[in-house]
Amino acid sequence: MDRPGRVLWIMGRGIPNDGAGYYGRVSASSSAGGRSRAAVGLTALCAAHFLTGADGLAVAIALPNLQEGLGATTIDAQWALTAYGVTFGGVLLLGGRLGDLYGRRRLLVCGMAVFAAGSLLAGLAPALPVLIAARALQGLGAAAAVPTALALIGSLYSPGPARTRALSLLTAMSAVGIISGLLLGGTITDLLGWRWVFLLMTAPAVVAAVAAPRTLPEARADEPPARSDVGGAVLVSAGLMAVLFGFTGMEHDGIAAVRTVAPLTVGVLLLVAFVMWERRAPQPLMRLGILRVRSLRAASLAVGANALAFTSIVYLETLYLRNALGYGALEAGLALLPLNVAALLISVTAARPLSRRSPRAALSVFFALIVAALLWLARAPSPAAYLSDILAPLIVLGVAVPSIYIIAIHEAVADIDPDERGLASGVFETSNHVFGGAIGIAVYATVLAMTTDNAHDAGGYRAAFLAAILLVAPLGLVAVLQARRKRAVTARPVPSGDRRR
């Protein structure tokens, strides 16, 4: 059924497979029905990225109201964010690989259904422990959906302009989600209450789960293993979750606290055990050789450094505006809005030009712009002139951050066999969320706590932005050195091992 020239039966209709991947031929043909179905399938994938982009900031903005509504302390309420981040980052790698082995569309559907259930439960939660459990459920759903969404782009579109447009749209949806989190989160909380921040996420997640089986091809490895690598799955998920849990402890209790050191140590030991296990497992969850693919290494390092830079804006700049400059919640959201508008415009318009550039040269330019913009923000004057001290560096970042993400997301699966696209996507997204959502926030919060006793003092923000530069610059440099000098001109053929039905 899967060799070139055979017929793929999807939803009762036969579509010839020319080796370019399902919809790769349709998107290049005159079949309006095929193009329409691919567009609807892409919409379902974009919905997954939109929801995960909007979730974090929307909940962060609603956190004070949530805390008051449930009668929780500030430290306890933070678990509404932490529970999501720990489960999301800890299970991403597993979610990507399970999609390869048992069906990416199936994992996307299950992920969106679990995310919807978690959102509904969070909106109806009678107490904080129930809300925290619901947020963990949302994180599990997102960890299944996000890496499979990226991998399925390769099944929807063959390499070329169509795939470039699809990936740029996927990037744009993340930017739109972030804008929605910044603006709609506060608006919904003020008008309807914090519960509606979760309840309004339920419907689009359900729509994505229902639409995916009707519009997306199934894709998985040709021969799923006779038995699953349960040991590897437990070790990698537990190890990543322990590491993330340790970094959250750094923010609350300090670097040397037992609450920080113990889970970090346990997490590292579990990940070392995972590597040793995978080397001997007859059917490994993760083929370690995939980390030798240079383009994937470069993409993962680049997106990690990029996430560190973006987190410094979302976290540090928001606090700087609110505390040091006295902005209100809506004012701070509007002040940051140009960053997201610029990011959205770049995501929509710059994908094709960037796809023709040398990855190494392009990454060099944009990482240099990021470092320059962070140095600009590290001045952190108080009082500050919005146009020169805030707006100008935000626009520079609004151009550089999405450009790096576009380059990285193309490179992540450029040289990966179809059987392992989900695994590669899991590695890529894990780097994105571990560096940005865990390491970045933990380091910046710790620097702020160590350098200032007064939240209104701008000195701590200067130190924290300098810490961001010290993280971003070396990691970005390594990514640049790993990146290819020239973008691949021709795509690798799709082997018959990538089963789509």
C-alpha positions as CSV (number, residue, x, y, z in Angstrom):
1,M,0.0,0.0,0.0
2,D,2.8,2.4,0.7
3,R,5.2,2.2,-2.2
4,P,5.3,5.0,-4.8
5,G,2.6,4.6,-7.4
6,R,0.3,2.7,-5.0
7,V,-3.0,4.3,-3.8
8,L,-3.6,5.8,-0.4
9,W,-7.1,5.4,0.7
10,I,-8.0,8.3,3.0
11,M,-11.6,8.9,3.9
12,G,-12.8,6.5,1.2
13,R,-10.9,8.3,-1.6
14,G,-7.8,7.1,-3.4
15,I,-5.0,9.5,-3.8
16,P,-1.8,8.5,-5.7
17,N,1.3,8.6,-3.6
18,D,4.3,9.8,-5.6
19,G,6.7,9.7,-2.7
20,A,6.3,13.4,-1.8
21,G,4.0,12.8,1.0
22,Y,0.2,13.0,1.3
23,Y,-1.1,16.3,0.0
24,G,2.4,17.0,-1.4
25,R,1.0,16.0,-4.8
26,V,-2.5,17.4,-4.2
27,S,-1.2,20.8,-3.2
28,A,0.7,21.1,-6.4
29,S,-2.1,20.0,-8.6
30,S,-5.3,21.6,-9.7
31,S,-7.5,19.6,-7.3
32,A,-9.5,22.2,-5.4
33,G,-10.9,19.6,-3.1
34,G,-7.4,18.3,-2.1
35,R,-6.2,21.9,-1.5
36,S,-9.3,22.7,0.5
37,R,-8.9,19.6,2.7
38,A,-5.2,20.4,3.2
39,A,-6.1,23.9,4.2
40,V,-8.6,22.7,6.8
41,G,-6.1,20.2,8.1
42,L,-3.5,23.0,8.4
43,T,-6.2,25.0,10.3
44,A,-6.5,22.2,12.9
45,L,-2.7,22.2,13.3
46,C,-2.6,26.0,13.7
47,A,-5.3,25.7,16.4
48,A,-3.0,23.6,18.5
49,H,-0.2,26.1,18.3
50,F,-2.6,29.0,18.9
51,L,-3.9,27.5,22.1
52,T,-0.5,26.6,23.5
53,G,0.7,30.1,22.6
54,A,-2.2,31.9,24.3
55,D,-2.4,29.7,27.4
56,G,0.7,30.7,29.3
57,L,0.3,34.5,29.2
58,A,-3.5,34.5,29.5
59,V,-3.2,32.4,32.7
60,A,-0.3,34.5,34.0
61,I,-2.4,37.7,33.6
62,A,-5.4,36.1,35.3
63,L,-3.3,34.7,38.2
64,P,-4.0,37.4,40.8
65,N,-7.8,37.0,40.2
66,L,-7.4,33.3,40.3
67,Q,-5.5,33.5,43.6
68,E,-8.1,35.7,45.2
69,G,-11.0,33.6,43.9
70,L,-9.7,30.3,45.3
71,G,-8.3,31.9,48.5
72,A,-4.7,30.7,47.7
73,T,-1.3,32.1,48.7
74,T,1.0,33.6,46.1
75,I,3.4,30.7,46.2
76,D,0.6,28.1,46.0
77,A,-1.1,30.0,43.1
78,Q,2.1,29.9,41.1
79,W,1.5,26.1,40.6
80,A,-1.3,27.0,38.2
81,L,1.6,27.9,35.9
82,T,4.2,25.5,37.1
83,A,2.0,22.4,36.8
84,Y,1.4,23.1,33.1
85,G,5.0,23.9,32.3
86,V,6.5,20.9,34.1
87,T,4.1,18.3,32.4
88,F,4.3,20.0,29.0
89,G,8.1,20.2,28.9
90,G,8.6,16.8,30.6
91,V,6.4,14.8,28.2
92,L,7.1,16.6,24.8
93,L,9.8,14.2,23.8
94,L,7.7,11.2,24.6
95,G,4.7,12.7,22.8
96,G,6.7,13.2,19.6
97,R,8.0,9.7,19.5
98,L,4.6,8.1,20.3
99,G,3.3,9.9,17.3
100,D,6.0,8.4,15.1
101,L,5.2,4.9,16.4
102,Y,1.4,4.9,16.8
103,G,0.1,7.6,14.5
104,R,0.7,11.4,14.6
105,R,-2.9,12.2,13.7
106,R,-4.0,9.9,16.5
107,L,-1.7,11.7,19.0
108,L,-2.9,15.1,17.8
109,V,-6.6,14.1,18.3
110,C,-5.9,12.6,21.7
111,G,-3.8,15.6,22.7
112,M,-6.4,18.2,21.8
113,A,-9.1,16.1,23.5
114,V,-7.1,15.9,26.7
115,F,-6.3,19.6,26.5
116,A,-10.0,20.4,26.1
117,A,-10.9,18.2,29.1
118,G,-8.2,19.9,31.2
119,S,-9.4,23.3,30.2
120,L,-13.0,22.5,31.1
121,L,-11.9,21.0,34.5
122,A,-9.8,24.1,35.2
123,G,-12.7,26.4,34.5
124,L,-15.0,24.5,36.8
125,A,-12.4,23.8,39.5
126,P,-13.8,24.3,43.0
127,A,-10.4,24.4,44.7
128,L,-6.7,25.0,43.9
129,P,-5.6,21.3,44.0
130,V,-8.3,20.5,41.4
131,L,-7.1,23.4,39.2
132,I,-3.5,22.3,39.5
133,A,-4.4,18.8,38.4
134,A,-6.4,20.2,35.5
135,R,-3.4,22.3,34.4
136,A,-1.2,19.2,34.5
137,L,-3.8,17.6,32.2
138,Q,-3.6,20.5,29.9
139,G,0.1,20.2,29.8
140,L,-0.1,16.5,28.9
141,G,-2.5,17.3,26.1
142,A,-0.3,20.0,24.7
143,A,2.8,17.7,24.9
144,A,1.0,15.2,22.6
145,A,-0.4,17.8,20.2
146,V,2.5,20.3,19.6
147,P,5.3,18.0,18.3
148,T,2.9,16.0,16.1
149,A,1.5,19.2,14.6
150,L,5.0,20.2,13.4
151,A,5.7,16.6,12.1
152,L,2.3,16.5,10.2
153,I,3.3,19.5,8.1
154,G,5.7,17.2,6.4
155,S,2.8,14.8,5.6
156,L,0.6,17.6,4.4
157,Y,3.0,19.4,2.1
158,S,6.1,18.4,0.2
159,P,9.2,20.5,0.4
160,G,8.8,23.8,-1.4
161,P,6.8,27.0,-1.3
162,A,3.7,25.3,0.0
163,R,5.5,23.8,3.0
164,T,7.2,27.2,3.6
165,R,3.9,29.0,3.7
166,A,2.4,26.3,6.0
167,L,5.3,26.6,8.5
168,S,5.2,30.4,8.4
169,L,1.5,30.2,9.2
170,L,2.2,27.8,12.1
171,T,4.7,30.3,13.4
172,A,2.2,33.2,12.9
173,M,-0.4,31.3,15.0
174,S,2.0,31.2,17.9
175,A,2.4,34.9,17.6
176,V,-1.3,35.5,17.4
177,G,-1.8,33.2,20.4
178,I,0.7,35.3,22.4
179,I,-1.0,38.5,21.4
180,S,-4.3,37.0,22.5
181,G,-2.8,35.9,25.8
182,L,-1.6,39.5,26.4
183,L,-4.7,41.3,25.5
184,L,-7.7,38.9,25.8
185,G,-6.5,37.3,29.0
186,G,-6.9,40.5,30.9
187,T,-10.0,41.6,29.1
188,I,-11.8,38.2,29.7
189,T,-10.7,38.2,33.3
190,D,-12.1,41.7,33.9
191,L,-15.4,41.2,32.0
192,L,-16.2,37.5,32.6
193,G,-13.9,36.3,35.4
194,W,-10.8,34.2,35.4
195,R,-12.7,30.9,34.9
196,W,-13.6,31.9,31.4
197,V,-9.9,32.1,30.4
198,F,-10.0,28.3,30.6
199,L,-13.5,27.7,29.5
200,L,-13.1,29.6,26.3
201,M,-10.1,27.4,25.3
202,T,-12.3,24.3,25.4
203,A,-14.3,24.9,22.2
204,P,-11.4,25.4,19.8
205,A,-9.6,22.4,21.2
206,V,-12.7,20.3,20.7
207,V,-13.0,21.6,17.1
208,A,-9.4,20.7,16.4
209,A,-9.8,17.2,17.7
210,V,-13.0,16.6,15.6
211,A,-11.6,18.2,12.4
212,A,-8.2,16.4,12.5
213,P,-9.5,12.8,11.6
214,R,-11.5,14.3,8.7
215,T,-8.7,16.4,7.2
216,L,-5.3,15.1,8.2
217,P,-3.5,12.0,6.9
218,E,-2.3,9.4,9.4
219,A,1.5,9.0,9.4
220,R,3.7,6.7,11.4
221,A,6.6,4.3,11.1
222,D,6.2,1.5,8.7
223,E,6.7,-1.2,11.3
224,P,5.7,-0.2,14.9
225,P,7.7,-2.1,17.5
226,A,6.2,-5.3,18.8
227,R,6.6,-4.0,22.3
228,S,6.9,-0.5,23.6
229,D,9.9,0.9,25.4
230,V,8.1,1.5,28.7
231,G,11.3,1.8,30.7
232,G,12.7,4.5,28.4
233,A,9.4,6.4,28.4
234,V,9.3,6.5,32.2
235,L,13.0,7.5,32.6
236,V,13.0,10.4,30.1
237,S,9.6,11.8,31.2
238,A,10.5,11.5,34.9
239,G,14.0,12.9,34.3
240,L,12.8,16.0,32.4
241,M,10.0,16.6,34.9
242,A,12.4,16.4,37.8
243,V,14.8,18.8,36.1
244,L,12.0,21.3,35.4
245,F,10.7,20.9,38.9
246,G,14.1,21.7,40.2
247,F,14.4,24.9,38.2
248,T,11.0,26.1,39.5
249,G,12.4,25.5,43.0
250,M,15.3,27.9,42.2
251,E,12.9,30.7,41.6
252,H,11.1,30.2,44.9
253,D,13.8,28.9,47.3
254,G,17.2,29.8,45.8
255,I,20.0,28.0,44.0
256,A,21.3,26.1,47.0
257,A,18.0,25.0,48.5
258,V,17.2,21.3,48.9
259,R,14.0,21.9,47.0
260,T,16.2,23.0,44.0
261,V,19.2,20.7,44.3
262,A,17.5,17.4,45.0
263,P,15.2,17.2,42.0
264,L,17.9,18.6,39.7
265,T,20.3,15.9,40.8
266,V,17.6,13.2,40.5
267,G,16.6,14.5,37.1
268,V,20.1,14.4,35.7
269,L,20.7,10.9,37.1
270,L,17.4,9.7,35.5
271,L,18.4,11.2,32.1
272,V,21.8,9.6,32.3
273,A,20.1,6.3,33.0
274,F,17.8,6.9,30.1
275,V,20.7,7.3,27.7
276,M,22.3,4.0,29.0
277,W,18.9,2.3,28.7
278,E,18.3,3.4,25.2
279,R,21.7,2.2,24.1
280,R,20.8,-1.4,25.1
281,A,17.0,-1.4,24.4
282,P,16.0,-3.7,21.5
283,Q,13.2,-1.3,20.5
284,P,14.4,2.1,21.9
285,L,11.9,4.9,22.4
286,M,14.5,7.4,21.0
287,R,17.3,6.5,18.5
288,L,20.2,8.5,20.1
289,G,21.8,8.8,16.6
290,I,19.1,11.4,15.7
291,L,21.1,13.9,17.8
292,R,24.0,13.5,15.3
293,V,21.9,15.2,12.6
294,R,23.6,18.6,12.4
295,S,20.6,20.6,11.2
296,L,18.5,19.3,14.1
297,R,21.2,20.1,16.6
298,A,21.5,23.6,15.2
299,A,17.7,24.1,15.2
300,S,17.3,22.9,18.8
301,L,20.1,25.1,20.1
302,A,18.9,28.1,18.1
303,V,15.3,27.8,19.3
304,G,16.6,27.3,22.9
305,A,18.6,30.6,22.7
306,N,15.7,32.3,21.0
307,A,13.3,31.2,23.8
308,L,15.6,32.6,26.4
309,A,15.5,35.9,24.7
310,F,11.8,35.9,24.3
311,T,11.2,34.9,27.9
312,S,13.3,37.8,29.1
313,I,10.8,40.1,27.3
314,V,7.7,38.3,28.5
315,Y,8.9,38.0,32.1
316,L,11.4,40.8,32.8
317,E,10.1,43.6,30.6
318,T,6.5,43.0,31.9
319,L,7.7,43.3,35.5
320,Y,9.9,46.3,34.7
321,L,7.0,48.1,33.1
322,R,4.6,47.2,35.9
323,N,6.9,47.7,38.9
324,A,9.7,50.1,38.0
325,L,7.7,52.3,35.6
326,G,4.3,52.0,37.3
327,Y,2.4,50.8,34.2
328,G,-1.1,49.3,34.7
329,A,-1.9,45.8,33.5
330,L,-3.6,47.0,30.3
331,E,-0.9,49.6,29.7
332,A,1.8,47.0,30.0
333,G,0.0,44.7,27.5
334,L,-0.4,47.6,25.0
335,A,3.3,48.6,25.5
336,L,4.4,45.2,24.5
337,L,2.0,44.8,21.7
338,P,4.3,46.3,19.0
339,L,6.7,43.3,19.6
340,N,3.9,40.8,18.8
341,V,2.6,42.8,15.9
342,A,6.1,42.9,14.3
343,A,6.5,39.2,15.0
344,L,3.2,38.4,13.3
345,L,4.1,40.5,10.2
346,I,7.5,38.8,10.0
347,S,5.9,35.4,10.4
348,V,3.5,36.0,7.5
349,T,5.8,37.9,5.1
350,A,9.4,36.7,5.7
351,A,9.2,33.0,5.4
352,R,10.0,32.7,1.7
353,P,12.9,35.2,1.7
354,L,14.4,33.5,4.7
355,S,14.0,30.0,3.1
356,R,16.4,31.1,0.4
357,R,19.1,32.4,2.8
358,S,22.1,30.6,4.3
359,P,20.9,29.3,7.8
360,R,24.3,30.2,9.3
361,A,24.4,33.7,7.8
362,A,20.8,34.5,8.7
363,L,21.2,33.2,12.3
364,S,24.3,35.2,12.7
365,V,22.6,38.5,11.8
366,F,19.5,37.9,13.9
367,F,21.3,36.7,17.0
368,A,23.5,39.8,16.8
369,L,20.3,41.9,16.6
370,I,18.9,40.1,19.7
371,V,22.0,40.8,21.7
372,A,22.0,44.4,20.7
373,A,18.4,44.8,21.6
374,L,18.9,43.1,25.0
375,L,21.8,45.5,25.7
376,W,19.5,48.4,24.8
377,L,16.9,47.1,27.3
378,A,19.5,46.4,30.0
379,R,19.9,50.2,30.4
380,A,16.5,50.0,32.2
381,P,16.2,53.8,32.9
382,S,13.7,55.0,35.4
383,P,11.8,57.1,34.3
384,A,12.0,55.9,30.7
385,A,11.0,57.4,27.4
386,Y,8.7,54.8,25.7
387,L,9.7,55.5,22.1
388,S,13.5,55.4,22.5
389,D,14.0,53.2,25.6
390,I,11.3,50.6,25.1
391,L,9.6,50.7,21.7
392,A,12.7,50.7,19.5
393,P,14.4,47.6,21.0
394,L,11.0,45.8,21.1
395,I,10.6,46.3,17.3
396,V,14.2,44.9,16.8
397,L,13.3,41.9,18.8
398,G,9.9,41.6,17.0
399,V,11.9,41.1,13.8
400,A,14.7,38.9,15.1
401,V,12.9,36.5,17.3
402,P,10.3,35.2,14.8
403,S,12.9,35.1,12.1
404,I,15.1,32.8,14.1
405,Y,12.1,30.6,14.9
406,I,11.2,30.4,11.2
407,I,14.8,29.3,10.3
408,A,14.9,26.8,13.1
409,I,11.6,25.2,12.5
410,H,12.6,24.6,8.8
411,E,15.9,23.1,9.8
412,A,14.5,20.9,12.6
413,V,13.0,18.3,10.2
414,A,14.9,19.2,7.0
415,D,17.2,16.1,7.1
416,I,15.1,13.8,9.2
417,D,13.6,10.6,7.8
418,P,9.8,10.6,7.9
419,D,9.7,7.8,10.4
420,E,11.4,10.1,13.0
421,R,9.8,13.5,12.3
422,G,7.7,13.3,15.4
423,L,10.8,12.5,17.5
424,A,12.8,15.4,15.9
425,S,9.9,17.7,16.6
426,G,9.8,16.5,20.2
427,V,13.5,17.3,20.6
428,F,13.0,20.7,19.0
429,E,10.0,21.7,21.1
430,T,11.6,20.3,24.3
431,S,14.6,22.6,23.8
432,N,12.2,25.5,23.1
433,H,10.1,25.0,26.3
434,V,12.9,23.8,28.7
435,F,15.2,26.8,27.9
436,G,12.4,29.4,27.7
437,G,9.8,28.2,30.1
438,A,12.0,26.7,32.9
439,I,15.6,27.8,32.8
440,G,15.0,31.3,31.6
441,I,12.3,32.2,34.2
442,A,14.2,30.5,37.0
443,V,17.5,32.3,36.3
444,Y,15.8,35.7,35.8
445,A,13.7,35.4,38.9
446,T,16.7,34.4,40.9
447,V,18.8,37.3,39.6
448,L,16.0,39.7,40.5
449,A,15.7,38.3,44.0
450,M,19.5,38.5,44.6
451,T,20.1,42.0,43.2
452,T,17.2,44.0,44.6
453,D,15.1,44.2,47.8
454,N,12.6,46.6,46.1
455,A,10.6,45.5,43.1
456,H,10.4,49.2,42.1
457,D,14.2,49.5,41.8
458,A,15.4,49.3,38.2
459,G,18.8,48.0,39.1
460,G,17.7,44.4,39.4
461,Y,16.2,44.5,35.9
462,R,19.5,45.7,34.5
463,A,21.3,42.7,36.1
464,A,18.6,40.3,34.9
465,F,18.8,41.5,31.3
466,L,22.6,41.2,31.4
467,A,22.1,37.6,32.6
468,A,19.8,37.0,29.6
469,I,22.6,38.2,27.3
470,L,25.1,35.9,29.0
471,L,22.7,33.0,28.4
472,V,21.6,33.9,24.8
473,A,25.0,34.9,23.3
474,P,27.0,31.7,23.9
475,L,24.1,29.4,23.1
476,G,23.3,31.4,19.9
477,L,27.0,31.3,18.9
478,V,27.1,27.5,19.2
479,A,23.9,27.3,17.1
480,V,25.4,29.5,14.4
481,L,28.5,27.3,14.2
482,Q,26.4,24.2,14.0
483,A,24.1,25.6,11.2
484,R,24.6,24.8,7.6
485,R,26.4,27.4,5.4
486,K,23.9,26.7,2.6
487,R,20.2,25.7,2.6
488,A,19.5,22.4,0.9
489,V,18.2,22.9,-2.6
490,T,16.6,19.5,-3.1
491,A,14.5,17.5,-0.7
492,R,15.3,14.0,0.3
493,P,13.0,11.4,-1.1
494,V,10.4,10.0,1.2
495,P,11.2,6.3,1.9
496,S,8.4,3.8,1.9
497,G,8.8,3.4,5.7
498,D,6.5,6.4,6.4
499,R,3.1,4.9,6.4
500,R,0.2,7.3,5.7
501,R,-3.4,6.1,5.5
